[in-house]
Amino acid sequence: MLKKFRELRPRVHIHLATGQTEDIIDSLLAGDFHVAVTRLAQHPEIQSLHLYNDDLALVVPPDHPFAEKGRVSIAEAGRQPFLFFERGSSYHSLVYSMFLRAGVVPESVMELDDMETTKHMVEAGLGVAILPVVSFERERERGTLARVEIREMEQPAQLEVGVHILRNRILAPPIHEFLRILTREFGVENTFQAAAAARA
C-alpha cells in the first residue's frame, strides 16, 4: 500500500510510527498523526472504519509440547506461563477476557510493551503468548515459533483492525489518496470520502 502511495505521491514525506493502540490514538487526537491503523477503537472525536479481522493464536517455542499437539483446550493453555501486554493496554484486556469468559485464570509471568519483544521472549522459552497470526508468520516459516489453536473459545479469537481519522477534520488530498488506496486494498467502502462529501 505504501509503495502504491509513493508511486502516486512521490514528494509526500511519510512518517510511520508503531506502538500500542492507546498511544497511537492519543497521538492522533493530539494532531501528531493524520491517519492511524490500529485495533478498532471508539472515541467521540474519531471516525473509524473496520478493515479486517486478524486471527489470534497461541504462540509457543517449537520444542514446546503444545507445538506437536497443534491444538489444546483453553484450560490447558491457561496453565502455561503466560506473557501478556502491559496491564493497561486494550490488547491485555482482550486476551485476558478470552480466558475469563471460559472460567480460566491464566498464569501471568511477564508483561511486555510490544509484539517483537513478546516474540523474542517466547522464542527464548520464557513463556507462551496469544498474538495476531500475521505478526509471527515469518518466525513460523523460519521454525523459531509454532502456532497452536485453542479449543472451547466462546467466540473466534480475532483482533478487529481499523483505520482512524479525526472526525470533522478537513483532510489534505494526499491523505484522501492514501485512504482510497487502503480501503480498496481491503475491499471495504471508503466511508470517509462520503462523509467529506456530505460536509462539503
N, C-alpha and C positions, 0 to 999 in steps of 0.2 A: 504494500500500500504506500509506504513512504517513497519507494522507488518511483511508482507512478506519479505521485505528487511532485517529486523532484523534477521529473521529466516535464511536467506541465508548468511548474513554478520554480525554475532553477535559481532564481535570485532571492527566493524567500529563505531566510535563516530559520532553521529548526532547532528548538531547544527541547530535548527529550529527557524526561526525568522519570525515575521509578521510585516506588515507596509503598507504604501501606495506604489502603483506601482512605482512611480518615485524614491522613496528612495531605494526600493529593487533593481531596475535596476541600480541605481548608485552604490550600494554595489556590485552587480555582476561585473560591469565594473572595480571597484576598486580591485577585486580579493578576496573580503570578503566571497563570496558565490561561489559554483560551479554550482548550479542549482537554477533557480527562476521560481516559478509558480505564475503568476500574470495575470492581464488583458493583453490581447495580445498587445505587444508593438513592435515598429520597431526602429532599431538602426543599423547603418552600422557595428558595431563591435560585434553584437549579432546575433546568429542564433536562430530562433524561430519556434515553431511548435504549430499549433492550436489543442487544446484538446477537448473543448466543448463550447457550448453556455449556459450561465446561465440566465434564465429568470429573469426579473426585475419586481417588482410590488410595488404599493403604500402600505405603511405600516401605520396603524393608531391604536390608542388605541381601545380596544374592546367596549368602551362606546361611541365612535365617531359615528355620524350619518351615515358616509360612511360605517361603519362596517356592518350595517344591509342591506344597499343597495347592497353591494358586487361589484358594477360596477358603474363608474362615467365617465363623459367626461373629457378630458384634461383641458378644461376651468374651470370646477368645481374644479378639483384638484389644478389648479394654483392659485385659490383664497384662498387656505388654507395657514396658516403659515407654511413655509417650512424649513426643516432642510437640509442643504447641507454639503458636504465635503468641505474642505478648497478650496478657490478660485483657487489656483494654481495647484490643482490636476487634473489629467485626468478624474477622476470619476465625479468631479464637472462639467467639460466641457461636458461630455457625457450626464448627466442628464439635465443640463440647456439647451443644444441644442435640446433635445427632445421637450421641451416646445416651444423654439423659432421657430422651424420648423413648429409648429402648430399656430404660431402667438400669443402665450401666454407668458406673462412675469410673472413668479411665484414670490410670496412674500417671500423673504428670510429673516428669522428672526434669524437664528443662523448658524454658520459654525463650523463643528467639524472635528476631525482628525482621527476617526476610527469608525468601524461598531458598536462595542459594546457600545460605548458612545452614538452613534446615537440612537440605540435601546432603551437604558435607558431613553433618553430624550423623545422619542415617548411614551414610557410606562408612563412617568410622565405627559403626556398631554401637552408638551411644543411645539408640532408641529407634522407634518407628514413628511414622507421621502419616497424616492424611493430606494429600496435596492434589492440585489440579493435574490431570493426566498429561496435559500439554507441557507442563513445566518440567517433567522429568523424562520425556521421550528420548532425548539424547543420551542420558545416563542409562536408560534401559537398553538402548541399542548397543551401548558400549559394554553392557553387562555389569555395571557398578551398582545398579539399583534394580529391584524387582517389584512388579505390580501385583497386588493381591486384592481380589474382590471381597467385599464384606456382605455376608448374607443377613437376612432378617432386618433390613432397614425399613422404617415406616414409609419412606419416600426415597426416590432415586437420589443418590449422593451427587449433587450438582452445585456448581457455583454459577450464579447468574451474572453475566458480564454485560456492561452497558457503556454508552458514551454519554458524557455530560457537558453541558454548556451553561453559562449564566442565563437565567430567564430574563426576557425583555431587554437583552443586550444586542445592539447593532453589531453584526459581525463583518469583518473585512472580507472582500471577495476570496482571498486565499483560504480563509477558514471555511467558507461555504464550499469551496472546491474540495478541500480535504474531507469534509463531512459527506459530500456527494460520493467520493471515491470509497470512503469507509462503509457507508450504508450499502452501496452497490456490491462491494466485496462480500458482505454477509447476507445479501439478498433481502434486506429489510427496507421498508418505506422511509424515506427521508422526511420525517415529520417536522424537522427543524426548518426546512425550506418552506413548508406550508404555513408554519407559524409566522415566519418572517414575512411572507406574502400577505397574511391576514393583518399584520401590524402596519404594513405599508399602505 
